[in-house]
Amino acid sequence: MADSERAREAKEWFLRGCRFESDGAEPGLPAEAYRRSIGVDSDFAGAYVNLGFIHIRLKEYGEALKCFARVAELEPHNPESFNNLGYAYECMERLGSARTSYEQALRVDPGNIEAVINLAHIAELQGNYHGAVGKYRRAIEMDSGCTSARFCLGVLYDRYDMFDEAEESYAGVLERDPGHLKAMLNLANIRMQLGDDDGAEDLLRRILETHAAKGSGKPSAEADPDPLLEDVQVNLARVQLLRSRAGPGGPGREDALRRLRSILNLNPRNVRAGNMLREFENYAG
């Protein structure tokens, strides 16, 4: 087979795999298409990358590692090759190897913010709080508009109950990306912990409005539950529960019951919603 024909056939199999993935096919179909692409052209880096991420989703981390290691051989000057390789090591809990891969990505491209954030995450996993903070701050210095570094820094502060610092980080995210739902949710959770129910409710309702404005629509009964939206609805119900305790017929109680029952209709295994519903009903009794 001529080189041009081989390249064309490999690309066709690769694109077929991409279409399978975009159509939501079972992972075996795109995986086989990517393998066929690689079988025709063993240097097709894109097929290895996509196949590697399928293995990641299937938790076949050793196979993913083989794919990403091959890409690093094919594209040694591409920092993304080493970021992906590091991620496979990270999934395998080989943190030292992951750190080495991310450091290599940074050597290839000293301005690669993703590698800096990845190194910060490794520092977190290894319990190096100050090292993680320093690297997240470095990423922000490299690009003041980097919302991912600000968000991760906020989560780190949040984990250590440094609420003022966490609020500042989440506010910085929302200043640059007003539609960042996770930053809004985390900020709402902080407001709830600090007893600011009004502030929490405003943020929770803002999440629902933003989600609706993005055209996501209402989930069907067959749709997979959205964990973030479930958290929003449960937290809204919690705020309403606290307010309803002003009296048996307190405002918001019926709305909270409706929210919780709706969540449990879509996802009967939502433990928080189930516990809270029982709390409402016991209180009503």
Secondary structure by P-SEA (a helix, b strand, c coil): ccaaaaaaaaaaaaaaaaaaaaacccaaaaaaaaaaaaaacccaaaaaaaaaaaaaaacaaaaaaaaaaaaaaaccccaaaaaaaaaaaaaacaaaaaaaaaaaaaaaccccaaaaaaaaaaaaaacaaaaaaaaaaaaaaaccccaaaaaaaaaaaaaacaaaaaaaaaaaaaaacccaaaaaaaaaaaaaaacaaaaaaaaaaaaaaaaaaaccccccccccccaaaaaaaaaaaaaaaaaacccccccaaaaaaaaaaaaaaacccaaaaaaaaaaaaaaac
